[in-house]
Amino acid sequence: MNKNSKSLLIKILGSSVILIFLISQIDWDAQIFNSVLKQINLLWYLLSLTGVVLVLWLKSIRWNLLLKSEGCNYSFFSAFSAYMASYTIGLLTPGRIGEIARLYYVREEKGMSIFKSFKTIVTDRIFDFALLFWFGSAGILFFYKAFGDFQSFIYLIITGSGLLLLWIMGTVILKVIKSEKTLIVFVKESWTEMFDIKMIIPWILTITSYLIYYVANWMILLALGSKISLIEVGFMLSIMSLVTLIPITLAGFGTREASMIFLFGFYSLSPELAIVFSLLQFIAFFLCGGIVGWMFWLYKPVKLSIIKDDALKLKNWMKKFKKDDK
């Protein structure tokens, strides 16, 4: 059994163990579970299914702009095709190495260097992580009423102001560091570029894409007959997304359900409702998104062996990167 097969098996086992543990620890009622399924409003749920393509389309535009900032003139349709295909490959491969597929597309079609193409992917993910961290940290403080019984948008403003202050402090600290090591220079450039004026449009695209993501999940809750404010839905989804980044389960199964049961508890909503929401959310964003991405994969195919080869090249490049800084 190779390394990737072992990793996949461990994640399947991890998902199974967490799900079995959850069901054994909660007061599970099959009748309540069935009643929740029967009350689903299909119209609201069908509307939510459009969210994943819109979200990934906006993110592909953002990535396209990042490519252009690195001197790569890549068409919007090509960027969208590569983004969708890599999304599906990421679902099928251990460790979500599908992101590396985008390296192949721009290098094969435009001859872009592995360093520049990898930099655009890292920056692309930083945008996502920054917004998730903002909403996720605000959500944790809100649910535990860390600053008192204020409205959710107040917590969002307080947390955003705090994170902006941290960024300013980090900028000052990095300016003091005079090291010319490649890694330090890379961090400095990435840190300062995130709030450069040329990043206004990527930030707008990031906020808009996550607004659509939150609205789509809000629709799923409406389909289940639950009404939670949009900002609080954003809090819940951001916390869940951060939790599912932990690479111990397959496609987030187990960690997603555990986080939803925990968060739904703040609203006195049943574990059965949390499980149904989690399953519907998986279908809407992972399954449907994966199917659409698979179609683009067929349109612009790339062999998994090539992706693994690029991953190995990237690994060797990182080793050289560290060696050069010593």
C-alpha positions as CSV (number, residue, x, y, z in Angstrom):
1,M,0.0,0.0,0.0
2,N,1.5,3.3,-1.1
3,K,1.6,6.5,1.0
4,N,-1.4,8.1,-0.7
5,S,-3.6,5.0,-0.2
6,K,-2.6,4.9,3.5
7,S,-3.5,8.6,3.8
8,L,-6.9,8.0,2.2
9,L,-7.6,5.0,4.4
10,I,-6.6,6.9,7.6
11,K,-9.0,9.7,6.6
12,I,-11.9,7.3,5.9
13,L,-11.3,5.6,9.3
14,G,-11.1,9.1,11.0
15,S,-14.4,10.1,9.5
16,S,-16.0,6.8,10.5
17,V,-14.7,7.0,14.1
18,I,-15.9,10.6,14.6
19,L,-19.3,9.9,13.2
20,I,-19.8,6.7,15.2
21,F,-18.6,8.6,18.4
22,L,-21.0,11.4,17.7
23,I,-24.1,9.2,17.2
24,S,-23.2,7.2,20.4
25,Q,-22.8,10.4,22.5
26,I,-26.0,12.3,21.4
27,D,-29.6,11.4,22.2
28,W,-30.3,10.3,18.6
29,D,-33.9,10.0,17.5
30,A,-34.5,8.3,14.1
31,Q,-38.1,9.7,14.1
32,I,-36.9,13.3,14.5
33,F,-34.3,12.7,11.8
34,N,-37.0,11.4,9.4
35,S,-39.3,14.3,10.2
36,V,-36.6,16.8,9.4
37,L,-36.0,15.1,6.0
38,K,-39.7,15.2,5.2
39,Q,-40.1,18.9,6.0
40,I,-37.4,20.1,3.5
41,N,-38.6,22.9,1.3
42,L,-37.2,21.8,-2.1
43,L,-37.5,25.3,-3.6
44,W,-35.2,26.9,-1.1
45,Y,-32.8,24.0,-1.4
46,L,-32.7,24.0,-5.2
47,L,-31.9,27.7,-5.1
48,S,-29.0,27.0,-2.8
49,L,-27.4,24.6,-5.4
50,T,-26.5,27.6,-7.6
51,G,-24.1,28.9,-4.9
52,V,-21.1,26.7,-5.5
53,V,-20.6,27.6,-9.2
54,L,-21.1,31.3,-8.5
55,V,-18.6,31.2,-5.7
56,L,-15.9,29.3,-7.7
57,W,-16.5,31.6,-10.7
58,L,-15.8,34.7,-8.6
59,K,-12.7,33.0,-7.1
60,S,-11.5,32.1,-10.5
61,I,-11.7,35.8,-11.6
62,R,-9.7,36.7,-8.5
63,W,-7.0,34.1,-9.3
64,N,-7.0,35.4,-12.9
65,L,-6.2,38.9,-11.6
66,L,-3.4,37.5,-9.4
67,L,-2.0,35.8,-12.5
68,K,-2.1,39.0,-14.4
69,S,-0.3,40.8,-11.6
70,E,2.5,38.3,-12.1
71,G,2.7,39.0,-15.8
72,C,0.6,36.0,-17.0
73,N,-2.1,36.9,-19.5
74,Y,-4.5,34.0,-18.9
75,S,-8.1,34.2,-20.2
76,F,-11.0,34.3,-17.7
77,F,-12.6,31.2,-19.2
78,S,-9.3,29.2,-19.0
79,A,-8.9,30.3,-15.4
80,F,-12.5,29.2,-14.5
81,S,-11.9,25.9,-16.3
82,A,-8.7,25.3,-14.4
83,Y,-10.3,26.4,-11.1
84,M,-13.2,24.0,-11.5
85,A,-11.1,21.1,-12.6
86,S,-8.7,21.6,-9.7
87,Y,-11.6,21.8,-7.3
88,T,-12.8,18.3,-8.3
89,I,-9.3,16.8,-8.3
90,G,-8.9,18.2,-4.8
91,L,-11.9,16.3,-3.7
92,L,-10.6,13.1,-5.2
93,T,-7.0,13.3,-4.0
94,P,-5.5,12.9,-0.5
95,G,-4.3,16.1,1.0
96,R,-6.2,18.1,-1.6
97,I,-3.2,18.2,-3.9
98,G,-5.7,19.1,-6.6
99,E,-4.8,22.7,-6.1
100,I,-1.4,21.8,-7.7
101,A,-3.4,21.1,-11.0
102,R,-3.6,24.9,-11.5
103,L,0.2,25.0,-11.6
104,Y,0.1,22.5,-14.5
105,Y,-2.4,24.5,-16.5
106,V,-0.6,27.9,-16.4
107,R,2.8,26.3,-16.8
108,E,1.7,24.1,-19.7
109,E,-0.3,26.8,-21.5
110,K,1.7,30.0,-20.6
111,G,5.1,28.7,-19.6
112,M,4.8,30.4,-16.2
113,S,7.5,29.5,-13.7
114,I,6.7,27.2,-10.8
115,F,7.6,30.0,-8.3
116,K,5.2,32.6,-9.8
117,S,2.4,30.2,-10.4
118,F,2.7,28.8,-6.9
119,K,2.8,32.3,-5.4
120,T,-0.6,33.1,-7.0
121,I,-2.1,29.9,-5.5
122,V,-0.7,30.8,-2.0
123,T,-2.1,34.4,-2.3
124,D,-5.4,33.0,-3.5
125,R,-5.7,30.8,-0.4
126,I,-4.6,33.6,1.9
127,F,-7.6,35.7,0.8
128,D,-9.9,32.8,1.7
129,F,-8.2,32.1,5.0
130,A,-8.2,35.7,6.1
131,L,-12.0,36.1,5.6
132,L,-12.7,32.8,7.3
133,F,-10.5,33.7,10.2
134,W,-12.2,37.1,10.6
135,F,-15.7,35.6,10.6
136,G,-14.7,32.5,12.5
137,S,-13.0,34.4,15.3
138,A,-15.8,36.9,15.5
139,G,-18.2,33.9,15.7
140,I,-16.5,32.3,18.6
141,L,-16.4,35.5,20.5
142,F,-20.1,36.1,19.7
143,F,-21.3,32.7,20.7
144,Y,-19.5,32.9,24.0
145,K,-20.6,36.6,24.5
146,A,-16.9,37.6,25.2
147,F,-17.7,41.3,25.0
148,G,-21.3,41.2,26.3
149,D,-24.7,40.7,24.7
150,F,-24.2,42.7,21.6
151,Q,-25.5,42.2,18.1
152,S,-23.5,40.0,15.7
153,F,-22.4,42.8,13.5
154,I,-20.8,44.6,16.5
155,Y,-18.6,41.5,17.1
156,L,-17.8,41.5,13.4
157,I,-16.6,45.2,13.5
158,I,-14.7,44.7,16.8
159,T,-12.9,41.6,15.5
160,G,-12.2,43.2,12.1
161,S,-10.6,46.2,13.8
162,G,-8.5,44.0,16.0
163,L,-7.2,42.0,13.0
164,L,-6.4,45.2,11.1
165,L,-4.4,46.4,14.1
166,L,-2.5,43.1,14.1
167,W,-1.7,43.5,10.4
168,I,-0.4,47.1,11.0
169,M,1.8,45.8,13.9
170,G,3.0,43.0,11.7
171,T,3.9,45.4,9.0
172,V,6.0,47.5,11.4
173,I,7.8,44.4,12.7
174,L,8.6,43.2,9.2
175,K,10.0,46.6,8.3
176,V,12.4,46.4,11.2
177,I,13.7,43.0,10.0
178,K,16.4,43.7,7.5
179,S,17.1,40.0,6.5
180,E,17.6,39.3,2.8
181,K,16.8,35.7,3.1
182,T,14.4,34.5,0.4
183,L,11.8,33.2,2.8
184,I,11.8,36.5,4.8
185,V,11.5,38.6,1.5
186,F,8.7,36.3,0.3
187,V,6.8,36.8,3.6
188,K,7.3,40.6,3.5
189,E,6.1,40.9,-0.1
190,S,3.0,38.7,0.5
191,W,2.2,40.5,3.8
192,T,2.4,44.0,2.4
193,E,0.8,43.2,-1.0
194,M,-2.4,41.9,0.7
195,F,-3.5,45.5,1.4
196,D,-2.0,47.1,-1.6
197,I,-4.3,49.3,-3.7
198,K,-4.2,46.8,-6.6
199,M,-5.7,44.2,-4.3
200,I,-9.0,46.1,-3.8
201,I,-10.8,44.1,-6.6
202,P,-9.6,40.7,-5.3
203,W,-10.8,41.7,-1.8
204,I,-14.2,42.7,-3.2
205,L,-14.4,39.4,-5.1
206,T,-13.5,37.5,-1.9
207,I,-16.1,39.3,0.2
208,T,-18.8,38.9,-2.6
209,S,-18.0,35.2,-3.1
210,Y,-18.3,34.5,0.6
211,L,-21.5,36.5,0.8
212,I,-23.0,34.2,-1.8
213,Y,-21.6,31.2,0.1
214,Y,-23.3,32.3,3.3
215,V,-26.6,33.2,1.5
216,A,-26.7,29.7,-0.2
217,N,-26.2,28.1,3.2
218,W,-28.8,30.4,4.7
219,M,-31.2,29.1,2.1
220,I,-30.5,25.5,3.2
221,L,-31.4,26.5,6.7
222,L,-34.6,28.1,5.4
223,A,-35.3,24.9,3.5
224,L,-35.2,23.1,6.9
225,G,-37.5,25.7,8.5
226,S,-34.8,27.4,10.6
227,K,-34.3,31.1,10.7
228,I,-30.8,32.4,11.7
229,S,-29.4,35.8,10.7
230,L,-27.1,35.9,7.7
231,I,-24.2,37.1,9.7
232,E,-24.6,34.4,12.3
233,V,-24.8,31.8,9.5
234,G,-21.5,33.3,8.2
235,F,-20.0,32.8,11.7
236,M,-21.2,29.1,11.8
237,L,-19.9,28.3,8.3
238,S,-16.6,30.0,8.8
239,I,-16.0,28.1,12.1
240,M,-17.0,24.9,10.3
241,S,-14.7,25.6,7.4
242,L,-11.7,26.2,9.6
243,V,-12.4,23.0,11.6
244,T,-12.6,20.9,8.3
245,L,-9.2,22.2,7.3
246,I,-7.8,19.7,9.9
247,P,-6.6,16.9,7.6
248,I,-7.9,13.9,9.6
249,T,-11.1,13.0,7.7
250,L,-12.3,12.5,4.2
251,A,-14.0,15.6,2.6
252,G,-14.6,16.9,6.1
253,F,-17.0,14.1,7.1
254,G,-17.1,13.8,10.9
255,T,-15.5,17.2,11.7
256,R,-18.2,19.0,9.7
257,E,-21.0,17.2,11.6
258,A,-19.3,17.6,15.0
259,S,-18.9,21.4,14.5
260,M,-22.5,21.8,13.3
261,I,-23.9,19.8,16.2
262,F,-21.9,22.0,18.6
263,L,-22.9,25.3,16.9
264,F,-26.6,24.4,16.5
265,G,-26.6,23.8,20.2
266,F,-26.3,27.6,20.8
267,Y,-29.8,27.9,19.2
268,S,-31.2,24.8,20.9
269,L,-31.5,23.1,17.6
270,S,-31.5,19.3,17.5
271,P,-28.5,17.2,16.5
272,E,-30.7,15.5,13.9
273,L,-31.2,18.9,12.2
274,A,-27.5,19.6,12.4
275,I,-26.7,16.3,10.7
276,V,-29.3,16.8,7.9
277,F,-28.0,20.4,7.3
278,S,-24.4,19.0,7.1
279,L,-25.5,16.4,4.6
280,L,-27.4,18.9,2.4
281,Q,-24.5,21.3,2.6
282,F,-22.1,18.5,1.4
283,I,-24.4,17.7,-1.5
284,A,-24.8,21.4,-2.5
285,F,-21.1,22.4,-2.4
286,F,-19.0,19.3,-2.5
287,L,-21.0,16.9,-4.6
288,C,-22.6,19.4,-7.1
289,G,-19.4,21.4,-7.3
290,G,-17.4,18.2,-7.9
291,I,-19.7,17.1,-10.7
292,V,-19.5,20.5,-12.5
293,G,-15.7,20.5,-12.0
294,W,-15.5,16.9,-13.4
295,M,-17.2,18.2,-16.6
296,F,-14.4,20.8,-16.9
297,W,-11.9,18.2,-16.1
298,L,-13.1,16.2,-19.1
299,Y,-12.9,19.4,-21.2
300,K,-9.4,20.1,-20.0
301,P,-8.0,16.8,-18.7
302,V,-4.9,16.5,-16.7
303,K,-3.4,13.2,-15.4
304,L,-3.1,12.7,-11.7
305,S,0.4,11.4,-12.3
306,I,1.3,14.9,-13.7
307,I,-0.1,16.5,-10.6
308,K,1.9,14.3,-8.4
309,D,5.0,15.1,-10.5
310,D,4.3,18.8,-10.0
311,A,3.8,18.2,-6.3
312,L,7.2,16.5,-6.2
313,K,8.9,19.3,-8.1
314,L,7.3,21.8,-5.7
315,K,8.6,19.8,-2.8
316,N,12.1,19.7,-4.2
317,W,11.9,23.4,-5.0
318,M,10.9,24.1,-1.3
319,K,13.9,22.1,-0.1
320,K,16.2,24.1,-2.3
321,F,14.4,27.3,-1.1
322,K,15.3,26.4,2.5
323,K,18.8,25.3,1.6
324,D,19.6,28.6,-0.2
325,D,18.6,30.5,2.9
326,K,21.0,28.7,5.2
